[in-house]
């Protein structure tokens, strides 16, 4: 398959529409979100929880299908964007460590 554009990402993104839970470093509260996609280097998700860029977050993604293993990782939030849905934010994070 040829590409008609210059891909600037280091890793291919895979759609991953599944729930995720997370904690923010220094806070033991468990928050919920929805994974949008992930790659070998990062993850994109949305949540109603406000997380500041630069924060370290421990995520746990458990896919609906049991043939796909769960993913636990520490990520650094690098981007937060408002969405068209009130009080919901979209986050981009870089994977720092797999757990």
C-alpha positions, 0 to 999 in steps of 0.5 A: 500500500503506497502513501500519498503523504509524508508520515511524521509519526514513528509508529503506526496507530491502531484504533482501540475503542475500549474502556480504560482506567487511570490514576494520576501520579500522586493521587490514588483516585481511579478515573475512567476514560475511553481509549481512541487509539494507541501505538508503540509510543503513545496513546490517545483517549478521552475522559471527563477528568481534567489532567494537566499536560506534563502529568504522569498517569498510570493507565490500564486498558482492558480490551473487550476481546480476551485474545488481546492482552491488557495493557498497563503503562505509565504515560506522560500527558503531552496534549489536552484538547476540548471535545465537542461533548461538554466537559470531555477532553481528548488526551495524547500521551507518550508511553514512558514505561510498561508495567 
